[in-house]
Amino acid sequence: MNIKPYGVAVTDAIASGDLSRLKEAEAAAQAHLDEYGDVATLLPLLRLEIAKLEGKKSY
């Protein structure tokens, strides 16, 4: 099984109580974090920059 490191997949793995699913979810989440960094921390920064640019639009 190929688990995507998103909330539903992770919570489903936790709810399953299946050790192999838990380990697969952990590995997928760690690989995502290693490759992309902490996206949750960066999202507010992206939104701030979007808001700044949208504020500069003239209609």
VOFIKE-287572 format. One record per residue: residue in one letter; x, y, z of N, C-alpha, C in turn; residue number from 1. Coordinates in nm, 4 decimals. Layout:
<rs>
+------+----------+----------+----------+----------+----------+----------+----------+----------+----------+-----+
| type |     n_c1 |     n_c2 |     n_c3 |    ca_c1 |    ca_c2 |    ca_c3 |     c_c1 |     c_c2 |     c_c3 | seq |
+------+----------+----------+----------+----------+----------+----------+----------+----------+----------+-----+
|    A |        X |        Y |        Z |        X |        Y |        Z |        X |        Y |        Z | NUM |
...
+------+----------+----------+----------+----------+----------+----------+----------+----------+----------+-----+
</rs>
This chain:
<rs>
+------+----------+----------+----------+----------+----------+----------+----------+----------+----------+-----+
| type |     n_c1 |     n_c2 |     n_c3 |    ca_c1 |    ca_c2 |    ca_c3 |     c_c1 |     c_c2 |     c_c3 | seq |
+------+----------+----------+----------+----------+----------+----------+----------+----------+----------+-----+
|    M |   0.0844 |  -0.1186 |   0.0000 |   0.0000 |   0.0000 |   0.0000 |   0.0883 |   0.1241 |   0.0000 |   1 |
|    N |   0.0472 |   0.2239 |  -0.0763 |   0.1214 |   0.3490 |  -0.0843 |   0.0408 |   0.4581 |  -0.0146 |   2 |
|    I |   0.0851 |   0.4997 |   0.1023 |   0.0129 |   0.5988 |   0.1816 |   0.0643 |   0.7383 |   0.1495 |   3 |
|    K |  -0.0279 |   0.8281 |   0.1192 |   0.0056 |   0.9695 |   0.1018 |   0.0068 |   1.0328 |   0.2403 |   4 |
|    P |   0.1021 |   1.1216 |   0.2671 |   0.1149 |   1.1776 |   0.4025 |   0.0174 |   1.2914 |   0.4305 |   5 |
|    Y |  -0.1110 |   1.2654 |   0.4134 |  -0.2129 |   1.3659 |   0.4405 |  -0.2965 |   1.3224 |   0.5593 |   6 |
|    G |  -0.3694 |   1.4156 |   0.6171 |  -0.4445 |   1.3922 |   0.7397 |  -0.5290 |   1.2670 |   0.7410 |   7 |
|    V |  -0.6102 |   1.2464 |   0.6374 |  -0.7001 |   1.1315 |   0.6365 |  -0.6214 |   1.0008 |   0.6359 |   8 |
|    A |  -0.5199 |   0.9922 |   0.5541 |  -0.4403 |   0.8694 |   0.5479 |  -0.3725 |   0.8413 |   0.6812 |   9 |
|    V |  -0.3223 |   0.9463 |   0.7438 |  -0.2537 |   0.9296 |   0.8724 |  -0.3530 |   0.8917 |   0.9814 |  10 |
|    T |  -0.4664 |   0.9612 |   0.9875 |  -0.5645 |   0.9272 |   1.0915 |  -0.6253 |   0.7901 |   1.0679 |  11 |
|    D |  -0.6419 |   0.7506 |   0.9420 |  -0.6901 |   0.6150 |   0.9131 |  -0.5891 |   0.5108 |   0.9600 |  12 |
|    A |  -0.4614 |   0.5375 |   0.9379 |  -0.3576 |   0.4445 |   0.9833 |  -0.3594 |   0.4334 |   1.1353 |  13 |
|    I |  -0.3749 |   0.5462 |   1.2031 |  -0.3804 |   0.5449 |   1.3497 |  -0.5014 |   0.4659 |   1.3969 |  14 |
|    A |  -0.6168 |   0.4920 |   1.3345 |  -0.7400 |   0.4235 |   1.3740 |  -0.7334 |   0.2737 |   1.3474 |  15 |
|    S |  -0.6562 |   0.2340 |   1.2472 |  -0.6490 |   0.0922 |   1.2116 |  -0.5796 |   0.0088 |   1.3188 |  16 |
|    G |  -0.4868 |   0.0717 |   1.3903 |  -0.4100 |  -0.0034 |   1.4892 |  -0.3151 |  -0.1045 |   1.4267 |  17 |
|    D |  -0.2979 |  -0.0967 |   1.2958 |  -0.2121 |  -0.1894 |   1.2216 |  -0.0701 |  -0.1332 |   1.2205 |  18 |
|    L |   0.0224 |  -0.2037 |   1.2839 |   0.1595 |  -0.1554 |   1.2973 |   0.2240 |  -0.1273 |   1.1624 |  19 |
|    S |   0.2025 |  -0.2134 |   1.0642 |   0.2654 |  -0.1912 |   0.9336 |   0.2091 |  -0.0663 |   0.8662 |  20 |
|    R |   0.0791 |  -0.0413 |   0.8784 |   0.0199 |   0.0813 |   0.8226 |   0.0726 |   0.2045 |   0.8949 |  21 |
|    L |   0.0868 |   0.1946 |   1.0268 |   0.1403 |   0.3061 |   1.1044 |   0.2828 |   0.3391 |   1.0613 |  22 |
|    K |   0.3645 |   0.2365 |   1.0441 |   0.5033 |   0.2583 |   1.0033 |   0.5112 |   0.3138 |   0.8615 |  23 |
|    E |   0.4222 |   0.2668 |   0.7745 |   0.4198 |   0.3169 |   0.6373 |   0.3780 |   0.4647 |   0.6354 |  24 |
|    A |   0.2789 |   0.4998 |   0.7157 |   0.2350 |   0.6394 |   0.7245 |   0.3456 |   0.7267 |   0.7816 |  25 |
|    E |   0.4147 |   0.6763 |   0.8823 |   0.5259 |   0.7514 |   0.9419 |   0.6363 |   0.7755 |   0.8391 |  26 |
|    A |   0.6719 |   0.6711 |   0.7651 |   0.7776 |   0.6835 |   0.6646 |   0.7371 |   0.7818 |   0.5550 |  27 |
|    A |   0.6113 |   0.7755 |   0.5115 |   0.5633 |   0.8666 |   0.4077 |   0.5644 |   1.0110 |   0.4575 |  28 |
|    A |   0.5209 |   1.0323 |   0.5804 |   0.5192 |   1.1673 |   0.6374 |   0.6612 |   1.2216 |   0.6525 |  29 |
|    Q |   0.7529 |   1.1375 |   0.6962 |   0.8916 |   1.1812 |   0.7124 |   0.9547 |   1.2132 |   0.5773 |  30 |
|    A |   0.9285 |   1.1292 |   0.4769 |   0.9822 |   1.1538 |   0.3431 |   0.9285 |   1.2857 |   0.2870 |  31 |
|    H |   0.7999 |   1.3123 |   0.3096 |   0.7396 |   1.4379 |   0.2642 |   0.8059 |   1.5568 |   0.3339 |  32 |
|    L |   0.8237 |   1.5448 |   0.4638 |   0.8877 |   1.6512 |   0.5416 |   1.0313 |   1.6739 |   0.4951 |  33 |
|    D |   1.1038 |   1.5649 |   0.4706 |   1.2426 |   1.5759 |   0.4239 |   1.2507 |   1.6450 |   0.2879 |  34 |
|    E |   1.1554 |   1.6133 |   0.2004 |   1.1598 |   1.6683 |   0.0650 |   1.1063 |   1.8110 |   0.0572 |  35 |
|    Y |   0.9984 |   1.8391 |   0.1291 |   0.9299 |   1.9669 |   0.1128 |   0.9397 |   2.0601 |   0.2330 |  36 |
|    G |   0.9890 |   2.0115 |   0.3438 |   0.9957 |   2.0936 |   0.4638 |   0.8599 |   2.1041 |   0.5308 |  37 |
|    D |   0.8523 |   2.1926 |   0.6261 |   0.7305 |   2.2088 |   0.7047 |   0.6355 |   2.3031 |   0.6318 |  38 |
|    V |   0.5531 |   2.2466 |   0.5462 |   0.4610 |   2.3245 |   0.4644 |   0.3627 |   2.4030 |   0.5511 |  39 |
|    A |   0.3194 |   2.3458 |   0.6617 |   0.2229 |   2.4137 |   0.7492 |   0.2787 |   2.5453 |   0.8031 |  40 |
|    T |   0.4070 |   2.5511 |   0.8268 |   0.4694 |   2.6742 |   0.8750 |   0.4808 |   2.7774 |   0.7628 |  41 |
|    L |   0.5022 |   2.7314 |   0.6414 |   0.5197 |   2.8226 |   0.5283 |   0.3884 |   2.8749 |   0.4716 |  42 |
|    L |   0.2796 |   2.8030 |   0.4916 |   0.1512 |   2.8428 |   0.4346 |   0.1075 |   2.9833 |   0.4771 |  43 |
|    P |   0.1173 |   3.0205 |   0.6044 |   0.0802 |   3.1581 |   0.6411 |   0.1665 |   3.2642 |   0.5715 |  44 |
|    L |   0.2925 |   3.2331 |   0.5475 |   0.3797 |   3.3273 |   0.4762 |   0.3344 |   3.3445 |   0.3314 |  45 |
|    L |   0.2955 |   3.2342 |   0.2691 |   0.2427 |   3.2421 |   0.1329 |   0.1165 |   3.3275 |   0.1293 |  46 |
|    R |   0.0282 |   3.3041 |   0.2248 |  -0.0973 |   3.3804 |   0.2294 |  -0.0713 |   3.5292 |   0.2510 |  47 |
|    L |   0.0273 |   3.5620 |   0.3313 |   0.0629 |   3.7016 |   0.3548 |   0.1102 |   3.7677 |   0.2257 |  48 |
|    E |   0.1968 |   3.6993 |   0.1520 |   0.2468 |   3.7547 |   0.0261 |   0.1347 |   3.7688 |  -0.0763 |  49 |
|    I |   0.0437 |   3.6726 |  -0.0803 |  -0.0716 |   3.6809 |  -0.1707 |  -0.1562 |   3.8026 |  -0.1359 |  50 |
|    A |  -0.1825 |   3.8216 |  -0.0076 |  -0.2633 |   3.9357 |   0.0372 |  -0.1962 |   4.0676 |   0.0008 |  51 |
|    K |  -0.0648 |   4.0741 |   0.0151 |   0.0081 |   4.1961 |  -0.0207 |  -0.0090 |   4.2270 |  -0.1691 |  52 |
|    L |   0.0089 |   4.1249 |  -0.2520 |  -0.0010 |   4.1452 |  -0.3963 |  -0.1439 |   4.1755 |  -0.4391 |  53 |
|    E |  -0.2399 |   4.1110 |  -0.3780 |  -0.3793 |   4.1387 |  -0.4116 |  -0.4170 |   4.2805 |  -0.3709 |  54 |
|    G |  -0.3579 |   4.3310 |  -0.2662 |  -0.3844 |   4.4672 |  -0.2221 |  -0.3295 |   4.5716 |  -0.3171 |  55 |
|    K |  -0.2301 |   4.5336 |  -0.3982 |  -0.1679 |   4.6269 |  -0.4928 |  -0.2424 |   4.6338 |  -0.6260 |  56 |
|    K |  -0.3365 |   4.5427 |  -0.6488 |  -0.4108 |   4.5425 |  -0.7751 |  -0.4958 |   4.6684 |  -0.7861 |  57 |
|    S |  -0.4992 |   4.7231 |  -0.9046 |  -0.5885 |   4.8371 |  -0.9275 |  -0.6916 |   4.7960 |  -1.0317 |  58 |
|    Y |  -0.8159 |   4.8170 |  -1.0007 |  -0.9251 |   4.7775 |  -1.0904 |  -0.9974 |   4.8980 |  -1.1427 |  59 |
+------+----------+----------+----------+----------+----------+----------+----------+----------+----------+-----+
</rs>
